[in-house]
Amino acid sequence: MENARLVQEVQQRGAGEIVLNMMNQDGVRQGYDLKQLALVRQVTQVPMIASGGAGEMSHFLDAFKLANVDGALAASVFHKQIININELKQYLAENGVKVRI
């Protein structure tokens, strides 16, 4: 898999974290590409952040629980007030994800 090879290379060059942005998912709010995240997670030794696709709170939880990411980011769902950040943090905490509240 090309992404896994690239991630291994940037880690060897000293990357301190990986932000994996799935451009085909970005902005469509249909969820993160969990398959791709899980595959890349297998070769990632540094913190990995999911990017691109969050549309509802369960998408964040899926990224943490199913793809084992260290963080998940989003923009439009917050800017357009689709998801409230404090409510998301509470939801994640209630479901076993460590967050700063």
C-alpha positions as CSV (number, residue, x, y, z in Angstrom):
1,M,0.0,0.0,0.0
2,E,1.4,3.3,-1.1
3,N,0.2,5.3,2.0
4,A,1.8,2.9,4.4
5,R,5.2,3.1,2.5
6,L,5.1,6.9,2.5
7,V,4.2,7.0,6.2
8,Q,7.1,4.6,7.0
9,E,9.5,6.9,5.0
10,V,8.4,10.1,6.7
11,Q,8.8,8.5,10.1
12,Q,12.3,7.4,9.2
13,R,13.0,11.0,8.3
14,G,11.9,12.2,11.7
15,A,8.2,12.9,11.6
16,G,6.8,13.4,15.0
17,E,3.2,12.8,14.1
18,I,1.1,11.8,11.1
19,V,-2.0,13.8,10.0
20,L,-3.7,11.5,7.5
21,N,-6.2,13.6,5.5
22,M,-8.4,11.6,3.2
23,M,-9.1,14.2,0.5
24,N,-11.9,12.1,-1.1
25,Q,-13.7,12.2,2.3
26,D,-12.8,15.8,3.2
27,G,-15.8,18.1,3.5
28,V,-18.5,15.5,2.7
29,R,-19.3,14.6,6.3
30,Q,-19.8,10.9,5.6
31,G,-17.2,9.7,8.1
32,Y,-13.5,9.1,8.1
33,D,-11.9,6.5,5.8
34,L,-11.6,3.9,8.6
35,K,-10.1,1.2,6.4
36,Q,-7.3,3.5,5.3
37,L,-6.7,4.8,8.8
38,A,-6.5,1.3,10.2
39,L,-4.1,0.1,7.5
40,V,-1.8,3.1,8.1
41,R,-2.1,2.7,11.9
42,Q,-0.4,-0.7,11.6
43,V,2.9,0.9,10.4
44,T,2.7,4.2,12.4
45,Q,4.9,4.5,15.5
46,V,4.2,8.2,16.2
47,P,0.8,9.8,17.1
48,M,-1.7,9.6,14.2
49,I,-4.4,12.2,13.6
50,A,-7.5,11.4,11.4
51,S,-8.6,14.2,9.1
52,G,-11.3,14.5,6.5
53,G,-14.9,13.3,6.7
54,A,-16.4,13.9,10.2
55,G,-20.1,14.7,10.0
56,E,-21.5,13.5,13.3
57,M,-20.2,12.6,16.7
58,S,-20.1,8.9,16.1
59,H,-17.6,9.4,13.3
60,F,-15.1,10.7,15.8
61,L,-15.7,7.7,18.1
62,D,-15.3,5.3,15.2
63,A,-11.9,6.8,14.4
64,F,-10.7,6.4,17.9
65,K,-12.2,2.9,18.6
66,L,-12.0,1.2,15.2
67,A,-8.9,2.8,13.7
68,N,-7.0,3.5,17.0
69,V,-6.0,7.0,16.1
70,D,-4.6,9.4,18.7
71,G,-6.6,12.4,17.5
72,A,-9.3,13.4,15.1
73,L,-9.8,16.8,13.5
74,A,-12.6,18.5,11.7
75,A,-13.5,22.0,10.6
76,S,-16.8,22.5,8.8
77,V,-18.9,20.7,11.4
78,F,-17.7,23.2,14.0
79,H,-17.7,26.3,11.8
80,K,-21.3,25.5,10.6
81,Q,-22.3,24.6,14.2
82,I,-23.3,21.1,13.2
83,I,-21.5,19.7,16.2
84,N,-20.8,21.5,19.5
85,I,-17.2,20.9,20.6
86,N,-18.1,20.7,24.3
87,E,-20.9,18.1,23.5
88,L,-18.5,16.1,21.4
89,K,-15.9,16.0,24.2
90,Q,-18.5,14.9,26.6
91,Y,-19.7,12.2,24.2
92,L,-16.2,10.9,23.6
93,A,-15.4,10.9,27.3
94,E,-18.6,9.0,28.1
95,N,-17.5,6.4,25.5
96,G,-14.1,5.8,26.9
97,V,-12.0,8.2,24.9
98,K,-9.6,10.4,26.9
99,V,-10.2,14.1,26.1
100,R,-9.4,17.4,27.7
101,I,-12.7,18.8,29.0
